[in-house]
Amino acid sequence: MNPSFANPLTDRPLAVLDRDSPKYLTDRNFRRALSQPFSASWSNVGIRAILERIQSTQNISVILDRRIDPSLKLTIDVQNLPLEKGLEKIASQAHAEMGIVGSNIFIGPPQVVSNLLTLLELKQEALRDLADSQPNLKSRVLILSRKKTFHYQDLDTPAQILQQITKAYRLTLSKQKQIPHDLWANGSLTAVDANQALSLVLIQLGFTYQWEKQGTQIQLEPVPATVTIEKKYQPRRNSVALFVEQLKKTFPGITVKPEGNSINVQASFKVHEKIEQLLNPPKMPRSAGPTKVDTVPIQRRKFTLRVKQVPVLAIMKKLEQSGIEFDYNASQLTDAGIDLNKRIDISVQEAKSLEFFDALFNTLDLDFQIQGTKVILTPK
């Protein structure tokens, strides 16, 4: 029997010190679960109890930021929504937001979630720059990119969790004394790389980090008051001046600088996602009838796509909505140093399938094989 502490008034276990490690869904199975219809109702139930129920029934990892009161009572009804939308609704009722990191749902204060997603992108860019500037460090970056899963028990401290992570990735953590003492409820960091694992823990303590000593050490630093990332856009339909005006009106407070036919934007990761949607709006169905998934074999289709600096994985997710299925071994790709979150430029017009997928995957050193509506990916 697992040792536990109990509430003397209710005899309900408050902490279990030796829980079995859960095996949550990862990668494609995790993303597929988020799209499945979900229905549930709760009346005056604590948010942690709700999220624990979802974890156990849907088999996914959900992390609640330590700044959200776990006993916060919610009354909520979710009927036939995709699980992802249901979780967003739960987060909204707690005046929080939801973010997806690796194969985990993270729920926290809106600014914390925004900072987390932006910092993840900044630290990943720093690793890519490290590998590009010093080719001999590519093997080190590969180690840091490998996905691992970390479990922690009730009453584990952040220092203990960080020790698990740094040991697994052979990292030294400088200024460890800055880590505050705290006791956390049990949880999992599922299918995460080093950057994601470190950030999911540190963001809850108000910290981020800098890579040091060629990716073998990290130094803690407080999360800056403003966390942004700079990206360049080239508007197609509107003039630069009109698009600058549109951006400033839609996203007050961001920094926008025209540069010839392009625009440099300093903003959070979430704002950049919305800008990309403005530049590449989804096509609306012609009729109000139910959306039909295209079952036409891929080799009979033609593809038109123009995007700049968009992650390959984001393009793949859009293609999945049209009935295309991607079959690959995530661990195999990681071991080969292939990062599906790499940002690419692609511009094709009425391209045949072979031309399109070659343009999509060539920079990643991926081979692809088309079978009906399925694309099988393997390292070259």
N, C-alpha and C positions, 0 to 999 in steps of 0.2 A: 504493500500500500504506500502511495506517495505521501511523505510528510507534508503537513499543511498547517497554517494558522487559521483559526475560525473566529467569527464574530460571536461573542458570548450571548448576544441578544437574539440572533437569528440562527446560530449554528451553521451559517453559510461560509464556506471556505473563502478566505480573503487572499491567501497566497499558497501556491503549491510549489514546493521547492525542487521537484524532480519530475517534471512533466515529460511525457514522450515527445520526441521531435516530430512535428507534423510534416507531411509531404504535400506541399501545396503545388498547384498547377504553375507551370512556367511557360515562357515564350509564347508560341502559337496557341497552345492550349489555354493559357491565361488570357490572351487577347480574345480567343473565341468565347470563353466563359463570360467576359464582360459584355459581349454582344447578345447573349442569350436573354430571353424574356424572364422577368423576375417580378414576383408579387409577394407582398408581406405587409402586415399591419402591426403596429405597436402603440400602446397607450400608456403614457407616463412611465416609460422604461429608460434607464440610463443608457447613454450613448455607447459606453464600452460594452455593455451587455448585448446591445443590438449588433455591434460590429463583431463581437465574438460569435454570435449566432450565425452571421453571414459567413464568417471565416469557416466555421465547421460545416455548414450546409453547402456552400458554394466552392469550398476547397481553395480559397485564395488568401493571400497574405494582406492584411489591412493593418496599417500603423497609425495610431492616434497620437498626434503631437502632445507632448507632456504639458503644454500650456492650455489644452482643452480639458475642462473639468470632466473626468470620466463618469461622474455621477449625474451629469447634466441630463435631466429628464426630457424625453422627446415623445410627442404623439404624432405619428406619421403613418400615412397609408400610401403604399406603392403598389400599383396594379398594372401588370403587363408592360412594364418598361424594361428596356435593356438594363442589365445589372449596372453598367457604368452610370447610366442616367439615374438609377435608383440611389446609388452611392452619392452622386452629386446632390440629390435632393436631401439626403440625410445630412450631408456636410452643410448645406445651405441653412437648414433648420438650426444648426449649431453655430450659425454665423461664421462658418469656416468655408474652406475650399478644398477641392480634391486634386491631387496630382498623381501621375503614374510614373514610377521610378523602377526600372527593371521589371520584375514580375511582382510588384507591390503597389498597393493603393496607399497613398499618404494623405491623411486628412489633418489640416492645421489652419491656423489663422491665415487669411488671404495674403497678407504681405510675406509671411513665412514661406508659403507655397510658391509665390512668385519669385522670391529670392532663391529658394532651393533649385527650381528649374533653371534659373539663369546661371547660378553658380555651377551647376552640373555642366552646362554647356561651356562655360569659361574654363573650367579645369580640364575638360576633355580637349579643348583647343590647345591648352598649354601642353598637354601630353603629345598631341599631334605635332606641335611645333618642335618639341624636344626630339621626337623621332626623326623629323625632317632635317633638323639642324645637325644631328649627330647620328649618322646611320648605324654606328656600333651600338646605339641604345635601343634599337628596334626590338631586340629580344626582351629588354627590360620593360618596355611599353607593352609588349605582348603579355608578359606575366601579369601586369597590372590590369589588363583588359579581360582576363579570364573570369568567367562568371562562377561565383561560389555562393553558398547559402550558409547563413549564420543564424543559430538559434540562441536565445537567451531566456533564462528562467525568471520567475517572480523574485524580486529583491536583488537581482543582479544590478551592478552599478554601471554607469556609462564608461568608466575606466576599464572595467572588466570586458565590456563588449568591444571597446576599441582595441584592447589587447588581443582579442581573438582575430580582429581584422588585420592589425599590423603584423601579427605573427604569420598569418596565412599568406600575406603578400610580401613578407620579408622587408618590412618598413620600420624605420625608427621614428618615434614620435617625440619631438622636442617640446620642452615646456609642458610636461605632463601635469605639473602641479596646478596649471590653470583649469583643469577639468574639475568642475564642482562635484561634490559628493551628492548622490541622489540614488534612490531605489526605484527601479522601473518594474512595471508589470511585464509578464512574459511576452515574447514576440519573435518574429523571424524577419530576416533580411533575405529575401528569396531571389536567387538567380541574379546577383548583382556583381558588378565589377568593383575594383578598389575605390574608384571615385564615387560611385553610387553608395557603397556601404559606408564609407567615411562621412559623406555628406548627410545621409539619413540620420546618423547619430549626432553629428556636430551641430547641424542646423537647429536641433531642439535645445541646444545649450547656448545658442547665440554665437557659434563659432563657424568659421570656415578654415581653409588652410592654404599654404603655398607648397608646391613641390620644391624639394631641395636635393642637393647632392645627387644629381642625375637620376632622380626618381626613386631614390632609396630612403628618403627622409621627408617628413612633412613638418611644417611649423604652423602652429595654431595662430589664428588672428581673429579678432571680432568681425562679425558680418558688417560690412560697411553700411552707412545710413542709406546709400543709394546703390543698388546693384543693377547694372545695365550691361548690354553687349552691343557692339557696333556691327551693323550689316549694311550692305550696299544693295540697292534695288534699281531696276531699270524699267520704269513704267512704259507700257506698250500703247495703250489706247489714249491716255491723257498726256498732255504736255507736262514737263517737269514742274512748272510753276503751279498748274492746277492740282497736281497730285500732292505737292508740298502743302498747299492750302487745305486739301482734303484730310491729310494726315494730321495736321495741327488742330483741325476742328474735331476730328474723331478721337484723337488721343492727346488731350491737353497735357502739357508738361514734358513731352518727349523732345529730344534734340534732333532737328532735321537740317541737313546741310546739302543744298544742291551742288553737284559737281559735274558739269557738262551735261550729258544725257542721263546721268545717274543721280541717285539720292543716297546720302549716307544717313542712317538713322541710328541713334543711340537710345535703346529702350530695353525693357525686360523681355525675357524669352516669350512670355504669353502675348505681349503686344506684337512681337515679330511674327508669331503664328497668325495673328489676326490680319496683319499687313499682307502676309502671303495669301490669305484667303481673299483679301480685297483684289489682289493682282490676279488670282486664279480662282474666281468664284465657281462653286459647284454648279453643274448644269441642272436646271430644274426640269422635272418630268413634264411632258407635254399635256398629259391628262391627269385628272384627279384620281385615277384608278390606282390599284396597288402596284408598287414598284416590282418589276420583273427582273430577275437576275439573268444576265446574258449567258446562255449555254452554248453559244456558237463556238466551235473549236478555235483555239487561239490562232492557228496557222491560217484561218480564213478571215481574220480580223485585220484592220489597219489602225494605226495609232498616231495621234497628234498630241504633242505635249511640248510646252515651252516653260521651263522653270529655271530659276537660278538659286543656288545654294540651299537646296532642299534635301533633307536626309533621304537616302535610298529607301529606308524602311517606311517612311511616310508615303512615298510613291507606291510601294508595294501594298500598303493598307488600302489606298484608293483603288488600286487594281483589284484587290480582293472583293471590293464592293460590286465589281462588275462580273463576278463569278469566276475570276481567276484564282487558282489555289497555288500556293508556294510550298514546296516540300523540301526541307533542308534540316540538317542536324546542327543546331545552334552551337553546341560544344565543339563540333568539328570545325566550324567556321572560325570560332574564337581561337582555337589552337593554331589555325593557319594564319592568324593575324588579320582576319577580315572583319571589318566593322560596318555593319549595316546602317549605322547612324551617320556614316560619312556623308557630308553634303556635296552634292554634285550639281553641275549645270547640264541641262539636256534640252535640245531643240530639234524636234522631228515633226514632219508634216506628212500625213497619210503614209506613214512608214509601214512596211511589212513587218511581221512579227519578229523575224530573225534580226532585221536591222534595228528594231526598237529595243529588244532585250540585249543586244550587243552593246548599244549605246548606254543602256541602264547599268549593266553589270561589268563592263570591260575594265573600268578603273578600279574595280575591287578584286581583279584577278579571279573572277568566278566563271565557272563553266555552267551552262544551262542546257537542259533538255526539255523539249516541249512534248507533252502527251495529252492530247485532247484539250481540256481546260486547266491542266496542271503544268507548272513549271518546276522542274527538279534542279536544285542548285547544289553544286559541289565545288570545292576549291580546285583551281587549276594545278 
